[in-house]
Amino acid sequence: MRILLLFLLTTLVLGLGLGTLINIDSGYVLISWDVHTLETSFWFFLLMLAVSSLLLYLVIRISLLLLGSDWRFNEWRRQRRRVRARRMTTRGFLSLAQGQWRRAERQLRSSAEDSDTPLINYLAAARATYEQGKSDATDELLKAASQSTKGSELAVGITQVQLLQSRGQYEQALAVLLRLRSQHPKHAYVLKLLVKTYQELEDWVALNELLPVVKKAARIPQQELDKLEQKVQLQLLERAVRGHGIRTVQELKDTYQEMPRAVRLSYAIVKRYIELLMEQGEEKLAEQELRNALPSVWHDDLICQYGKLRGDTNQQLLFVQRQLTERPNDPVLLLSAGRLALRNNDLEKAREFLQTGLRINGMAELHAEMGRLLLAEGEESLACEHFQLALGR
């Protein structure tokens, strides 16, 4: 109210002042051009000049609006488009999360050009079209995503790989990944995707070659890396015997020897290597390889397996006896020693090993071997007792 009163009072004062000036002297203005003249009072001339200026300004602004060249109008229009694009983008991502692929595609695609992040819109829209099976539209949107933002080739490529992997198209994914790796050889996520793709394609040779780079750059937890490396080496062992060629045993041995020492002397690798040698009929070689590995990878299953292998029995028994000097109370080692002594027809030594083992641990295998020993000595009733104990009766 006070502002209104002040405005009215100011207008009244200015009007009175202006009226007084006009009353004192109306002034005179003469404009002449060629044979034309215009005569008027000074105050009317000022009024006409003000009105003409206002009309000229309005004509110019309206013309600029119609031509779309007015920066304020353009900025307002751009702002409205951005707000609408943000709202439509949010709806698009909601539709995408709900699996409404067609609606998500329409919302994300239509708002991409005016979005603050067109790359994200195009990539999300590409996923929506991919889920609908529109391969051409997906390629088009991925291309648009790449062109929308400088330096976005990596993000677009990774998205394309993820889409291909989700449909099980690993060969196509591999082609994209190899291109990305040539451009970004040590990118951690590209390497992880490459590891997954090689596993799905069962390309263990390529994965084995990639492992040194993965260890340095991929930032995979050490435990997962160890499992991955062990899996790769196991598959390479299987691959060595798959061809059943003339050099199968040599290839198997070479594959084993080429492994990193930490992997080569792990329980799972040694166990499978020995089993594969036995499947190839190379039991003597299996015994030699296991004897060489045992001091570095001691495991009950391997010790038990060593007692069953048929190599040079005397040499085997000597090896086991040397190990007993360090592990005199190992029941599995005593079991293997008893088996080897029994095979060597040294019944007295076999009895000593087996009885010592039974005093430490009443294992079923120890009872079974003792039963065989007693049968060899003709003590059938005692042998039956041990066999029953072996069967848990």
HELIX and SHEET records of a PDB file:
HELIX    1   1 ARG A    2  ILE A   24  1                                  23    
HELIX    2   2 PHE A   42  LEU A   67  1                                  26    
HELIX    3   3 TRP A   71  ALA A   97  1                                  27    
HELIX    4   4 TRP A  101  SER A  110  1                                  10    
HELIX    5   5 PRO A  118  GLU A  131  1                                  14    
HELIX    6   6 SER A  135  SER A  148  1                                  14    
HELIX    7   7 GLU A  153  SER A  166  1                                  14    
HELIX    8   8 TYR A  170  GLN A  183  1                                  14    
HELIX    9   9 ALA A  188  LEU A  201  1                                  14    
HELIX   10  10 TRP A  204  ALA A  217  1                                  14    
HELIX   11  11 GLN A  222  ARG A  242  1                                  21    
HELIX   12  12 THR A  248  GLN A  257  1                                  10    
HELIX   13  13 ARG A  261  ARG A  264  1                                   4    
HELIX   14  14 TYR A  267  GLU A  279  1                                  13    
HELIX   15  15 GLU A  283  ALA A  293  1                                  11    
HELIX   16  16 ASP A  300  LYS A  308  1                                   9    
HELIX   17  17 THR A  313  GLU A  326  1                                  14    
HELIX   18  18 PRO A  331  ARG A  343  1                                  13    
HELIX   19  19 LEU A  347  ILE A  360  1                                  14    
HELIX   20  20 ALA A  364  ALA A  376  1                                  13    
HELIX   21  21 GLU A  380  ALA A  390  1                                  11    
SHEET    1   A 2 VAL A  29  TRP A  33  0                                        
SHEET    2   A 2 HIS A  36  THR A  40 -1                                        
END                                                                             
